[in-house]
Amino acid sequence: MSHSDRLEIDPVPQLTTAAPDYAVEKDPNVIESAKDDLYHNVVDEDIKPPYVNEAVVMRSPFDDMSFFRTLRVFWKAELIAFIAAFSAASDGYQIQMTGSIVANKGFITQFGTEMSKGKLILSAQVLSIWGGVQSLGQGMGMLTTHFIADRWGRKAGFFWLWIVLVGGVLCESLARDWKVWVAAKLLSGYAVGSVQFMTTSYMAEILPIRTRGSLLITYTIWYDIGQVLASTALKVLNDKQPHNYLTAVYTEWAVIGLMFFVYLYIPESPWWCANHDKHDRGRTILAKLNGNIEGYDVDYHYGLIKKTVQIEREYGEMLHGPSKGFWQSVWNLRELFTGVNGFRTLVAFFPPATQQISGLAVLSNYASYFAQVAGFANPFVFSLLLALVSIGCTVIAFLVTDLIGRRALFLTGVVGTWCCLMIVGGMGLIKNPSLADHKLTLFFALVWRMVSDLEGTLGRSFAAETGSSRLRVKTAGVSSAGGVAVGVLFSTTVPYMLNTANANWGLKTCFFFAGISLPMCVASFFVIPDTSKRSPAELDEMFEKKIKPWRFRGYVTDAQLALQAEKERLGDDTEAIQHQAQ
């Protein structure tokens, strides 16, 4: 049927919110059919467009604004999201500090356990344990914090991870033995893992659709700023007090203090309020975010959220029945791995997994260690360069992500990363490399960082956007934990690949990652969709209809057609459209 044919909307039949009788069947195909019927037959009393099929969750008239106009109009919600993203600075600071401090002379003196060529060094086994435990902590945070965030609210989840982070930094400050540093790695890893998926999920729930993709990237900007600050602190200490590492650790307390006030200031998510029937609170929060916008109807827009949530809730009860407590919610996680939601989890998992399997542990997690092994005179400058390049790349992505699309940018990162791995690995074949060879290797390492950051930056967006409204935080947490699980393997094995006392592969390590990442690079073209400029209801529709990932960007949804029909009837008067839709 053509788009023009679909605009001839039939009179709306009398519909009911009751699930179809066959919804109680357990056959997966019957359940999927029941969900399809439910998706197209639910009515929310708050939204009744007179000439639009009541089954469709319409787009907001504000969704068709230009990018820069949306930036101006929705400045308050965007500012709050930007402030929330500040927690990423702690994430970046933690990762960079604990990853690069292993090259500090004072740190090696304190925690070194082996002698090599007459010098005390950190053994590959200790580095492997630290990396593995940190990744384990990240995975634990991603797999558990979403229960708190879904049960007691997004703010409760934020304060929980903050408390754990305080414990981690306290251990770092007091540690004088490498075993205590293991506890610090576990706790800080837990908090960092929670921050990574919680922050972007929260931002996706409060941002307008048109600027959501770009503003989600501000998480990475804050992350990179945290890395630059950590590299700078370590560089200053290395120049002035090379045997002092504790001062750098103590600086983490300042970031933690700022995080507390951020979490105190930001409001709860209106989507969480809708999921828990706290509608008065949800409307109040939405009014705080967007109520100052001329022509913006809070009741209408909160009604869109309610209707999307209602459809997903009906389907959840159809599958699992009414909620009966914590353990049932744990058992219900199996839904993330089956059917349409299983594919959505796969989409969210693919970017972080692809980035990990493309050598992230080599040039990022062990940047300074790798620089030493590769022969760079100043590994701290190398880490600083990587962070600065990352910021520049992220700013570019911020400006073009909605123009080009998430899919196109991500695939550019995938192909670029693989090519850089081959080139940097090839540089490792040069015997007795000259200074010029080292500089060329450094150049391609920086290019690698740029394209790899596209994978990581957009991966956070996919994790935050791909899940349904009911499962958004769970999808983000579980998929991110899957990426970390892949990272655990390499954080524990990369030290052995680089260490001169073990495999001593050096730059040739990149060949290994180029080989194992090739299948996932190819698969990305068939798995990753473009979620740009789409409302949660539109994404639900496209996933339910099993639209091919490479066709997402150009697909015209029922929500778009419904809004177009109302505009043809009422013109571009956004207030009239919202009024008629109530």
C-alpha positions as CSV (number, residue, x, y, z in Angstrom):
1,M,0.0,0.0,0.0
2,S,1.4,3.4,-0.9
3,H,1.9,6.2,1.6
4,S,-0.8,8.3,0.0
5,D,-3.3,5.4,0.3
6,R,-2.5,5.1,4.0
7,L,-3.5,8.7,4.6
8,E,-7.1,7.9,4.0
9,I,-7.9,7.0,7.6
10,D,-11.0,4.9,8.2
11,P,-13.4,5.8,11.0
12,V,-12.1,4.7,14.4
13,P,-13.7,1.5,15.7
14,Q,-14.7,1.0,19.3
15,L,-11.6,-0.5,20.9
16,T,-10.8,-2.0,24.3
17,T,-7.7,-2.1,26.4
18,A,-8.4,-5.7,27.4
19,A,-5.9,-8.3,26.1
20,P,-7.1,-10.7,23.4
21,D,-8.4,-14.0,24.8
22,Y,-5.6,-16.0,23.1
23,A,-3.0,-13.9,25.0
24,V,-2.9,-16.6,27.7
25,E,-1.5,-19.1,25.3
26,K,2.2,-19.9,25.8
27,D,3.1,-20.6,22.2
28,P,5.7,-17.9,21.2
29,N,4.1,-17.3,17.8
30,V,0.7,-16.8,19.4
31,I,2.2,-14.4,21.9
32,E,3.9,-12.3,19.2
33,S,0.6,-12.2,17.3
34,A,-1.2,-11.1,20.5
35,K,1.3,-8.3,21.0
36,D,0.7,-7.1,17.5
37,D,-3.0,-7.0,18.1
38,L,-2.4,-5.2,21.4
39,Y,-0.1,-2.7,19.8
40,H,-2.7,-1.8,17.3
41,N,-5.8,-1.8,19.6
42,V,-4.8,-0.1,22.9
43,V,-6.7,3.1,23.6
44,D,-5.5,5.7,26.2
45,E,-8.3,7.9,27.3
46,D,-5.9,10.9,27.4
47,I,-5.3,10.9,23.7
48,K,-8.2,10.8,21.1
49,P,-7.3,12.4,17.8
50,P,-10.7,12.5,16.0
51,Y,-9.4,11.6,12.5
52,V,-6.4,9.5,13.5
53,N,-6.3,5.9,14.3
54,E,-6.4,5.7,18.1
55,A,-3.9,2.8,18.0
56,V,-1.1,5.1,16.9
57,V,1.1,7.0,19.3
58,M,1.5,10.2,17.4
59,R,4.7,12.1,17.1
60,S,4.8,15.5,18.8
61,P,4.4,18.5,16.5
62,F,7.7,19.7,18.0
63,D,9.5,16.7,16.6
64,D,9.7,18.2,13.1
65,M,11.6,21.3,14.3
66,S,15.1,21.8,12.9
67,F,18.1,20.8,15.0
68,F,19.2,24.3,15.9
69,R,15.7,25.5,16.6
70,T,15.1,22.5,18.9
71,L,18.4,23.4,20.7
72,R,17.0,26.9,21.4
73,V,13.5,25.9,22.3
74,F,14.2,23.0,24.6
75,W,17.2,24.5,26.2
76,K,16.1,23.7,29.8
77,A,15.8,19.9,29.3
78,E,19.0,19.9,27.3
79,L,20.8,21.8,30.0
80,I,19.7,19.4,32.7
81,A,20.8,16.5,30.5
82,F,24.2,18.1,29.9
83,I,24.6,18.5,33.7
84,A,23.6,14.9,34.2
85,A,26.3,13.9,31.7
86,F,28.9,15.5,34.0
87,S,29.0,12.2,35.9
88,A,30.9,10.8,32.8
89,A,33.8,13.0,33.8
90,S,34.3,10.8,36.8
91,D,34.0,7.8,34.6
92,G,36.7,9.1,32.3
93,Y,38.8,10.2,35.2
94,Q,38.6,6.8,36.9
95,I,39.4,4.8,33.7
96,Q,42.3,7.0,32.7
97,M,43.8,7.5,36.1
98,T,43.7,3.8,37.1
99,G,44.8,2.8,33.6
100,S,47.8,5.2,33.3
101,I,49.0,5.4,36.9
102,V,50.5,2.0,36.4
103,A,53.4,3.7,34.6
104,N,54.1,6.1,37.6
105,K,57.4,5.4,39.3
106,G,56.0,5.8,42.8
107,F,53.1,3.5,42.0
108,I,55.5,0.9,40.7
109,T,57.6,1.2,43.8
110,Q,54.6,0.7,46.0
111,F,52.9,-2.1,44.2
112,G,55.7,-3.7,42.1
113,T,56.2,-7.5,42.7
114,E,58.8,-8.6,40.1
115,M,62.3,-7.7,39.0
116,S,63.2,-7.3,35.3
117,K,66.7,-6.2,34.2
118,G,67.5,-5.1,37.7
119,K,64.3,-2.9,38.0
120,L,61.1,-3.4,40.0
121,I,58.1,-3.8,37.7
122,L,54.4,-4.6,37.9
123,S,53.9,-8.2,37.0
124,A,51.7,-9.1,34.1
125,Q,49.7,-11.3,36.5
126,V,48.9,-8.4,38.8
127,L,47.9,-6.1,35.9
128,S,45.8,-8.9,34.5
129,I,44.0,-9.3,37.9
130,W,43.4,-5.6,38.2
131,G,42.0,-5.3,34.7
132,G,39.8,-8.4,35.1
133,V,38.4,-7.3,38.5
134,Q,37.6,-3.9,37.2
135,S,35.7,-5.3,34.2
136,L,34.0,-7.8,36.6
137,G,32.9,-4.8,38.7
138,Q,31.6,-3.0,35.6
139,G,29.6,-6.0,34.6
140,M,28.1,-6.4,38.1
141,G,27.1,-2.8,38.1
142,M,25.4,-3.1,34.8
143,L,23.6,-6.2,35.7
144,T,22.3,-5.0,39.1
145,T,21.9,-1.3,39.3
146,H,19.0,-1.3,36.8
147,F,16.9,-3.2,39.4
148,I,17.3,-0.2,41.8
149,A,16.7,2.3,39.0
150,D,13.5,0.6,37.9
151,R,12.1,-0.1,41.4
152,W,12.9,3.1,43.2
153,G,13.7,5.6,40.5
154,R,16.6,6.8,38.3
155,K,17.8,9.2,41.1
156,A,17.9,6.3,43.6
157,G,20.1,4.4,41.1
158,F,22.4,7.4,40.7
159,F,22.9,7.8,44.5
160,W,23.5,4.1,44.9
161,L,26.3,4.1,42.4
162,W,27.7,7.3,44.0
163,I,28.0,5.5,47.4
164,V,29.8,2.6,45.8
165,L,32.2,5.0,44.0
166,V,33.0,6.6,47.3
167,G,34.0,3.2,48.7
168,G,36.2,2.6,45.6
169,V,38.1,5.9,45.9
170,L,38.5,5.3,49.7
171,C,40.2,2.0,49.0
172,E,42.4,3.6,46.4
173,S,43.4,6.3,48.9
174,L,44.2,3.8,51.7
175,A,45.7,1.0,49.6
176,R,49.4,0.1,50.2
177,D,49.3,-3.4,48.9
178,W,48.2,-4.6,45.4
179,K,45.5,-6.8,46.9
180,V,43.8,-3.8,48.5
181,W,43.9,-2.2,45.0
182,V,41.9,-5.1,43.8
183,A,39.0,-4.1,46.1
184,A,39.3,-0.5,44.8
185,K,39.2,-1.8,41.2
186,L,36.1,-3.9,42.0
187,L,34.1,-1.0,43.6
188,S,35.2,1.7,41.2
189,G,34.5,-0.7,38.3
190,Y,31.0,-1.3,39.7
191,A,30.3,2.4,39.9
192,V,31.7,3.3,36.5
193,G,29.7,0.5,34.8
194,S,26.6,1.8,36.4
195,V,27.3,5.4,35.4
196,Q,27.8,4.4,31.8
197,F,24.4,3.0,31.1
198,M,22.4,4.8,33.7
199,T,23.3,8.3,32.6
200,T,22.6,7.8,28.9
201,S,19.3,6.0,29.6
202,Y,18.2,8.9,31.8
203,M,19.3,11.5,29.2
204,A,17.3,9.6,26.5
205,E,14.2,9.9,28.6
206,I,14.2,13.6,29.1
207,L,15.7,14.9,25.8
208,P,13.6,16.0,22.7
209,I,13.9,13.6,19.9
210,R,15.5,16.0,17.4
211,T,18.5,16.7,19.6
212,R,18.6,13.4,21.6
213,G,21.4,11.9,19.5
214,S,23.7,14.9,19.7
215,L,23.1,15.5,23.4
216,L,23.8,11.9,24.2
217,I,27.2,12.4,22.8
218,T,27.9,15.1,25.4
219,Y,28.4,12.1,27.8
220,T,31.5,11.2,25.8
221,I,32.7,14.8,25.8
222,W,32.6,14.9,29.6
223,Y,34.2,11.4,29.6
224,D,37.1,12.7,27.4
225,I,37.4,15.8,29.6
226,G,37.8,13.6,32.6
227,Q,40.5,11.6,30.8
228,V,42.4,14.8,29.8
229,L,42.3,16.0,33.4
230,A,43.6,12.7,34.7
231,S,46.4,12.6,32.1
232,T,47.4,16.2,32.9
233,A,47.5,15.5,36.7
234,L,49.7,12.4,36.1
235,K,52.0,14.3,33.7
236,V,52.5,17.2,36.2
237,L,53.3,14.7,39.0
238,N,55.6,12.7,36.7
239,D,57.6,15.9,36.0
240,K,57.7,17.4,39.5
241,Q,57.2,14.5,41.9
242,P,57.7,11.2,39.9
243,H,57.4,9.1,43.0
244,N,54.2,10.7,44.2
245,Y,51.0,8.9,43.0
246,L,48.7,9.6,46.0
247,T,48.1,13.2,45.1
248,A,46.6,12.1,41.8
249,V,44.4,9.7,43.6
250,Y,43.2,12.3,46.1
251,T,42.0,14.6,43.3
252,E,39.2,12.1,42.6
253,W,37.4,13.3,45.7
254,A,36.7,16.6,44.0
255,V,34.9,15.0,41.1
256,I,32.9,12.8,43.5
257,G,31.8,15.9,45.4
258,L,30.5,17.6,42.3
259,M,28.7,14.4,41.3
260,F,26.7,14.5,44.5
261,F,25.3,17.9,43.8
262,V,24.5,16.9,40.2
263,Y,22.4,14.0,41.4
264,L,20.8,16.2,44.0
265,Y,19.7,18.7,41.3
266,I,18.5,16.7,38.4
267,P,14.7,15.7,38.4
268,E,13.3,12.2,38.2
269,S,12.5,10.7,34.8
270,P,8.9,11.3,33.7
271,W,9.1,7.9,32.0
272,W,9.8,6.2,35.3
273,C,6.8,8.1,36.8
274,A,4.5,6.9,34.1
275,N,5.7,3.3,34.5
276,H,4.8,3.5,38.2
277,D,1.5,5.4,37.9
278,K,2.9,8.5,39.5
279,H,1.2,10.6,36.9
280,D,0.9,13.9,38.9
281,R,4.6,13.8,39.7
282,G,5.4,12.9,36.1
283,R,3.3,15.9,34.7
284,T,5.0,18.2,37.3
285,I,8.5,17.0,36.2
286,L,7.6,17.4,32.5
287,A,6.3,20.9,33.2
288,K,9.6,21.7,34.9
289,L,11.5,20.5,31.9
290,N,9.5,21.9,29.1
291,G,6.5,23.8,30.5
292,N,8.1,27.2,29.7
293,I,8.0,26.5,26.0
294,E,5.3,28.5,24.1
295,G,2.6,26.3,22.7
296,Y,3.8,23.2,24.5
297,D,0.9,21.2,26.1
298,V,2.2,19.2,29.1
299,D,-0.9,17.0,29.3
300,Y,-0.7,16.1,25.7
301,H,3.0,15.2,25.8
302,Y,2.7,13.3,29.0
303,G,-0.2,11.4,27.4
304,L,2.1,10.3,24.7
305,I,4.4,8.8,27.3
306,K,1.5,7.2,29.1
307,K,0.2,5.5,26.0
308,T,3.6,4.1,25.0
309,V,4.1,2.8,28.5
310,Q,0.6,1.3,28.6
311,I,1.2,-0.7,25.4
312,E,4.4,-2.1,26.8
313,R,2.9,-2.8,30.2
314,E,0.0,-4.7,28.7
315,Y,2.4,-6.8,26.7
316,G,4.5,-7.5,29.8
317,E,1.5,-8.7,31.7
318,M,0.5,-10.8,28.7
319,L,3.8,-12.6,28.9
320,H,4.4,-12.8,32.6
321,G,1.2,-11.8,34.4
322,P,1.1,-9.1,37.1
323,S,4.4,-8.4,38.9
324,K,4.9,-10.6,41.9
325,G,8.2,-9.2,43.3
326,F,11.9,-9.1,42.8
327,W,12.7,-12.7,41.9
328,Q,10.0,-12.7,39.2
329,S,11.6,-9.6,37.7
330,V,14.9,-11.4,37.7
331,W,13.3,-14.4,36.0
332,N,11.6,-12.1,33.5
333,L,14.9,-10.9,32.2
334,R,14.8,-13.8,29.9
335,E,12.5,-11.7,27.7
336,L,15.6,-9.6,26.8
337,F,17.0,-12.6,24.9
338,T,13.9,-13.8,22.9
339,G,11.8,-12.5,20.0
340,V,11.8,-8.8,19.1
341,N,13.3,-7.7,22.4
342,G,16.1,-10.2,21.9
343,F,17.0,-8.5,18.6
344,R,16.8,-5.1,20.3
345,T,19.2,-6.4,23.0
346,L,21.5,-7.6,20.2
347,V,21.5,-4.2,18.5
348,A,22.4,-2.6,21.8
349,F,25.1,-5.2,22.5
350,F,26.8,-5.1,19.1
351,P,28.6,-1.6,19.3
352,P,30.3,-2.1,22.7
353,A,31.3,-5.7,21.8
354,T,32.6,-4.6,18.4
355,Q,34.7,-1.8,20.0
356,Q,36.1,-4.2,22.6
357,I,37.0,-6.8,20.1
358,S,38.7,-4.2,17.9
359,G,41.6,-3.7,20.3
360,L,40.1,-1.2,22.9
361,A,42.2,-2.8,25.6
362,V,45.4,-2.1,23.8
363,L,45.3,1.5,22.8
364,S,42.9,2.8,25.4
365,N,42.8,0.8,28.7
366,Y,46.6,0.2,28.7
367,A,47.6,3.4,26.8
368,S,50.6,4.3,28.9
369,Y,51.8,0.7,29.3
370,F,51.5,0.1,25.5
371,A,53.3,3.3,24.8
372,Q,56.2,2.2,27.0
373,V,56.4,-1.2,25.3
374,A,56.2,0.4,21.8
375,G,59.1,2.6,22.6
376,F,57.6,6.1,23.2
377,A,59.7,8.2,25.4
378,N,56.8,9.9,27.2
379,P,53.7,7.7,27.7
380,F,51.8,10.4,29.5
381,V,52.0,12.7,26.5
382,F,50.7,9.8,24.4
383,S,47.7,9.4,26.7
384,L,47.0,13.1,26.7
385,L,47.1,13.2,22.9
386,L,44.6,10.3,22.7
387,A,42.2,12.1,25.0
388,L,42.5,15.4,23.0
389,V,41.9,13.7,19.7
390,S,38.9,11.9,21.2
391,I,37.4,15.3,22.3
392,G,37.8,16.7,18.8
393,C,36.3,13.6,17.2
394,T,33.4,13.7,19.6
395,V,32.6,17.4,18.9
396,I,32.5,16.5,15.2
397,A,30.1,13.6,15.9
398,F,27.9,16.0,18.0
399,L,27.5,18.2,15.0
400,V,26.8,15.6,12.3
401,T,25.2,12.6,14.0
402,D,21.6,13.6,13.2
403,L,22.6,14.9,9.7
404,I,24.4,11.7,8.6
405,G,22.7,9.2,10.9
406,R,23.9,6.9,13.7
407,R,24.3,3.9,11.4
408,A,26.5,5.6,8.8
409,L,28.8,7.1,11.5
410,F,29.1,3.8,13.3
411,L,29.9,1.8,10.2
412,T,32.6,4.4,9.4
413,G,34.1,3.8,12.8
414,V,34.0,0.1,12.3
415,V,35.8,0.1,8.9
416,G,38.3,2.8,10.0
417,T,39.2,0.9,13.2
418,W,39.9,-2.3,11.3
419,C,42.1,-0.5,8.8
420,C,44.1,1.3,11.5
421,L,44.7,-2.0,13.3
422,M,46.2,-3.5,10.2
423,I,48.4,-0.4,9.6
424,V,49.7,-0.2,13.2
425,G,50.3,-3.9,13.3
426,G,52.3,-3.6,10.1
427,M,54.5,-1.0,11.7
428,G,55.4,-3.7,14.3
429,L,57.0,-5.7,11.5
430,I,59.7,-3.1,11.1
431,K,63.0,-4.1,12.7
432,N,64.9,-1.4,14.5
433,P,62.3,1.3,14.0
434,S,63.5,4.8,13.7
435,L,62.2,7.9,15.4
436,A,60.2,8.6,12.2
437,D,58.7,5.2,12.4
438,H,57.6,5.8,16.0
439,K,56.0,9.1,14.9
440,L,54.1,7.4,12.1
441,T,52.9,4.8,14.5
442,L,51.7,7.5,16.8
443,F,49.8,9.2,14.0
444,F,47.9,6.1,13.1
445,A,47.3,5.3,16.7
446,L,45.6,8.7,17.0
447,V,43.5,8.1,13.9
448,W,42.5,4.7,15.4
449,R,41.4,6.6,18.5
450,M,39.2,8.9,16.4
451,V,37.4,6.1,14.6
452,S,37.2,3.9,17.6
453,D,35.6,6.7,19.6
454,L,32.8,6.8,17.0
455,E,32.0,3.2,17.9
456,G,32.1,3.9,21.6
457,T,30.2,7.2,21.4
458,L,27.4,5.9,19.2
459,G,27.4,2.6,21.1
460,R,26.2,4.5,24.2
461,S,23.4,6.0,22.1
462,F,22.3,2.6,20.8
463,A,22.2,1.2,24.3
464,A,20.1,4.1,25.6
465,E,17.7,4.3,22.7
466,T,17.2,0.7,21.5
467,G,15.3,-0.9,24.4
468,S,11.5,-0.5,24.8
469,S,10.2,2.0,27.3
470,R,9.5,-0.8,29.8
471,L,12.8,-2.5,29.3
472,R,15.0,0.5,28.4
473,V,17.3,0.5,31.5
474,K,17.4,-3.3,31.6
475,T,18.3,-3.5,27.9
476,A,21.0,-0.8,28.4
477,G,22.5,-2.5,31.4
478,V,22.5,-6.1,30.1
479,S,23.8,-5.1,26.7
480,S,26.6,-3.0,28.2
481,A,27.5,-5.8,30.6
482,G,27.8,-8.1,27.5
483,G,30.3,-5.6,26.1
484,V,32.2,-5.6,29.3
485,A,32.2,-9.4,29.4
486,V,34.0,-9.3,26.1
487,G,36.4,-6.7,27.5
488,V,37.2,-8.9,30.5
489,L,38.8,-11.5,28.2
490,F,41.1,-8.9,26.7
491,S,41.9,-6.9,29.9
492,T,43.2,-10.1,31.4
493,T,45.2,-11.3,28.3
494,V,46.5,-8.0,26.8
495,P,49.2,-7.5,29.5
496,Y,50.6,-10.9,28.5
497,M,50.6,-9.9,24.8
498,L,52.5,-6.7,25.5
499,N,54.8,-7.7,28.4
500,T,58.4,-8.2,27.4
501,A,58.7,-11.1,29.8
502,N,55.8,-13.0,28.1
503,A,54.5,-12.9,24.4
504,N,56.2,-9.6,23.7
505,W,54.0,-9.0,20.6
506,G,54.3,-5.3,20.8
507,L,52.6,-3.5,17.9
508,K,51.9,-6.9,16.2
509,T,49.2,-7.4,18.8
510,C,47.0,-5.3,16.5
511,F,47.0,-8.1,13.9
512,F,45.4,-10.4,16.4
513,F,42.5,-8.0,17.0
514,A,42.2,-7.2,13.3
515,G,41.7,-10.9,12.7
516,I,39.1,-11.7,15.4
517,S,37.1,-8.5,14.8
518,L,36.6,-8.9,11.0
519,P,33.4,-11.1,11.3
520,M,31.7,-8.6,13.6
521,C,32.7,-5.7,11.4
522,V,31.0,-7.4,8.5
523,A,27.9,-8.4,10.6
524,S,27.5,-4.7,11.7
525,F,26.2,-3.8,8.2
526,F,23.3,-6.3,8.7
527,V,22.5,-5.6,12.4
528,I,22.9,-1.9,13.2
529,P,19.8,0.3,12.4
530,D,19.6,4.1,12.4
531,T,17.6,5.3,15.4
532,S,18.1,9.0,14.6
533,K,15.1,11.3,15.0
534,R,12.7,8.5,16.2
535,S,10.4,8.6,19.1
536,P,10.2,5.5,21.4
537,A,6.8,4.6,19.9
538,E,8.3,4.8,16.4
539,L,11.1,2.5,17.3
540,D,8.7,0.1,18.9
541,E,6.7,0.1,15.6
542,M,9.7,-0.5,13.4
543,F,11.2,-3.3,15.5
544,E,7.7,-4.9,15.8
545,K,7.3,-4.8,12.0
546,K,10.8,-6.2,11.6
547,I,12.0,-3.5,9.3
548,K,15.4,-4.2,7.9
549,P,18.1,-2.3,9.9
550,W,19.4,-0.6,6.7
551,R,15.9,0.7,5.9
552,F,15.2,2.4,9.3
553,R,16.3,5.8,8.3
554,G,14.0,6.2,5.3
555,Y,11.0,4.3,6.7
556,V,7.8,6.3,7.1
557,T,6.0,5.2,10.4
558,D,2.4,5.3,11.3
559,A,3.1,8.0,13.8
560,Q,4.6,10.2,11.0
561,L,1.5,9.6,8.8
562,A,-0.8,10.4,11.7
563,L,0.9,13.7,12.4
564,Q,0.9,14.5,8.7
565,A,-2.8,13.8,8.5
566,E,-3.5,16.2,11.4
567,K,-1.3,18.9,9.8
568,E,-3.2,18.6,6.5
569,R,-6.4,19.0,8.5
570,L,-5.4,21.7,10.9
571,G,-2.3,23.2,9.3
572,D,0.9,23.8,11.2
573,D,-0.8,25.1,14.3
574,T,0.9,23.0,17.0
575,E,-1.5,24.1,19.7
576,A,-4.5,23.1,17.7
577,I,-3.0,19.7,16.9
578,Q,-2.3,19.1,20.6
579,H,-5.7,20.3,21.7
580,Q,-7.6,18.1,19.2
581,A,-5.5,15.1,20.3
582,Q,-6.6,15.3,23.9
